[in-house]
Structure formats: structure tokens, C-alpha cells
Amino acid sequence: MAGHSKWANIQHRKGRQDEKRGKAWTRVIREIMVAARLGGGDVSANPRLRLAIEKAKAVNLPVETVKRNIDKATGNLEGVNYEEIRYEGYGIGGAAIIVDCMTDNRVRTVAEVRHAFSKYGGNMGSEGSVAFQFKHCGQLVFAPGASEDKVMEVALEAGAEDVIAGDDGSIEVLTPSTAFEAVKNALEAAGLKAEIAEVTMRAENPIELTGEDAQRMQKLLDAIEELDDVQDVYHNAEMAE
């Protein structure tokens, strides 16, 4: 179950996202509203809403704000109706990019995403053009130093699909999206807390970019991530620091 280390690239991606924390509340609120609208406001019966509330706690979103937006989404209060849209495209060197948005204006959003792609050297693709290069799954990443044997034992027993040891000692646990919460809870109950834990679109065929290509790709990703309606950006580029 050994594999190439993803630690540096994952840390890099998270670091870039952390720099944009000004958008964090807006993104979390939209995720809460969509989760509540689709699955109801009962947290115990809505796994997606539970994960959204965890994200809200991580960025210190007030409890009152969480409740108010659940009420808006479930019809108890008047609010904006957001819809989920996914766009796909290509970046520098043919790197695959998926852009997940939540918007109240589809026309505005597609225009902004297309403009960002074209301005920074990418191309919008059609639906399904790159999604096959990603796997929708749960991902938990442990920093170097965690016990591989213990992580593997607990994770696989709880329903994980794979445990991948990185060359630098980091450990990546992959789960079906439906089993993510159970695996995460089991690991935490065993005293194993992941540095990164999320349901994500994991790239299956990474493309390595260096030098100017890596810089151009980062500019393209930054431009997309800065758009107000963008929730998440996934890509298969591995870029050197």
C-alpha cells in the first residue's frame, strides 16, 4: 500500500486556501444552505449538513448564523436560493480542473468562470470532459510521524478502501464518500486525528508542472478561487514550491 507522497502538494493547496479566509464564511454559509435544502434541517439525519457545520466551527462561524441559514434553507425564513453547478476545464499543460460553484445567478457564474479560464491560459471544457480523471471519495491525511499500523488497522476496520504511506512518512486514508464520517469518527476515537479530513475529488492521474508552467497554473487557480461563487477547485497538477 505504499505510494508517492502527497503531503507537500496537499499542504500547499490548503495553504493557498487558508490565505483566502475572507471568503470562508460565505462559502460555509452556502454549503450549509444547500445541504439543509437538499437533506433537511435535522442534523442527525443529514450527514452533509453535519460536515458543513464542522466546517463552520473550523472557521468560527457563529452558532446563531448557522441556525439562521438552516432556517432560511428549509423555508422557515426568507432567503436566497442557491444551486450547485460544476464546471470542468483544462489548465496549463493540459492539467484537469474541476470548479464547484454555488450561485443564485447561473449566467453570471459561468461568464466569470469562463473569463478566468481564458484570461490565464486555460480552456473551459464540456460536462464530463475531465471528471473521469478524479475520484469522489473521503480523504484523511496524517502528518509524518503517525503510526501507519494503527491508522491502517482502525481505518480498514471502519470501512476505508485504502491506506497509502507516503515516502516522507505521511499517511493518506481513502474511503467511499458514504463511509467518510464513520471512518473519521473511528480514527478520532482511537486518538488519531487527521491534519486534513474532507470529502473531495481526488486526482487519479497527477501531472507534474515546474518552473514557469507551475507559476502560470497557480495564477489560473488563484483567479478561479477568488471568484465569489466558487466553493471548491480540484485539479491534478502537482507543482513544486
Buried (B, 14 or more C-beta within 10 A) or exposed (E): EEEEBBBBBBBBBBEBBEEEEEBBBEBBBBBBBBBBBEBBBEBEEBBBBBBBBBBBEEEEBEEEBBBBBBBBBBEEEEBEEBEEBBBBBBBBBEBBBBBBBBBEEEEEBBEBBBEBBEEBBBEBBEEEBBBEBBBEBBBBBBBEEBBBEBBBEBBBEBBBBBBBBBEEBBBBBBBBBEBBBBBBEBBBEBEBEBBBBBBBBBBEEBBBBEEEBBEBBBBBBBBBBEBBBBBBBBBBBBBEE
